[in-house]
Amino acid sequence: MFGQMSITCSTLMAHAVSVHCKRACSRVRRASSETAHPAKFKDTVENIIGEAIQIPEKLQAFMRGEKKSLPMSKDFADFKRYLMNI
């Protein structure tokens, strides 16, 4: 997504960073990146673990929502410019 940039972090770290940002930046517009719930890859995860995944009601409601997206170049400067102006 960002060409040469590679970002890796554990599930726990991503969650901790997100919680910190929500507390520290409550009045600031922000975007956060978190790991996906296993339900996003439901069939694959269920095949690997050999059992059904229970999807929380809150996640089910979110998944019924309207998807919104916009075309964007792969240039990081464009992405940054977008984030700074939302």
C-alpha positions in Angstrom: 0.0 0.0 0.0 2.8 2.4 0.8 5.4 1.2 -1.6 8.7 0.8 0.4 7.0 1.4 3.7 6.3 -1.7 5.8 4.5 -1.5 9.1 4.2 -4.5 11.4 2.8 -4.6 14.9 1.2 -7.2 17.2 -2.5 -7.3 17.9 -1.9 -6.2 21.4 0.3 -3.3 20.4 -2.2 -2.1 17.8 -5.0 -2.2 20.3 -2.9 -0.4 22.9 -2.0 2.4 20.5 -5.6 2.8 19.4 -6.9 3.0 23.0 -4.1 5.5 23.9 -5.0 7.7 20.8 -8.7 7.6 21.7 -7.9 8.8 25.2 -5.2 11.3 24.4 -6.7 12.7 21.2 -10.4 12.8 21.9 -10.8 16.3 20.3 -8.5 15.6 17.4 -9.6 14.1 14.1 -7.7 10.9 13.7 -7.5 7.6 11.8 -6.5 4.4 13.4 -5.3 1.1 12.1 -6.1 -2.1 13.9 -5.9 -5.7 13.2 -8.9 -7.5 11.7 -11.4 -9.6 13.7 -11.1 -13.3 12.7 -14.6 -12.9 11.2 -13.1 -10.9 8.3 -11.5 -14.1 7.1 -14.2 -16.3 8.6 -14.0 -19.3 6.2 -10.2 -19.4 6.3 -9.9 -19.1 10.0 -12.6 -21.7 10.6 -10.8 -24.1 8.3 -7.6 -23.6 10.2 -8.9 -23.9 13.7 -11.6 -26.5 13.0 -14.5 -24.7 14.7 -17.0 -22.0 14.0 -16.3 -18.4 14.9 -18.9 -16.5 16.9 -19.4 -13.0 15.5 -20.3 -10.4 18.1 -23.6 -8.6 17.5 -21.8 -5.2 17.3 -19.6 -6.5 14.5 -22.6 -8.1 12.7 -24.4 -4.7 12.8 -21.2 -3.0 11.5 -20.9 -5.5 8.7 -24.5 -4.7 7.6 -23.6 -1.0 7.2 -22.8 0.8 3.9 -19.2 0.6 2.7 -17.6 3.9 1.9 -14.4 4.2 -0.1 -12.6 6.6 -2.4 -10.0 6.1 -5.1 -6.5 7.1 -4.0 -3.1 6.8 -5.5 -0.4 4.6 -3.8 1.7 7.7 -3.2 2.2 8.2 0.6 2.2 12.0 0.2 -1.3 11.8 -1.3 -2.5 9.6 1.6 -0.9 12.0 4.1 -2.5 15.1 2.4 -5.9 13.4 2.6 -5.5 12.5 6.3 -4.4 16.1 7.1 -7.5 17.5 5.4 -10.3 15.3 6.7 
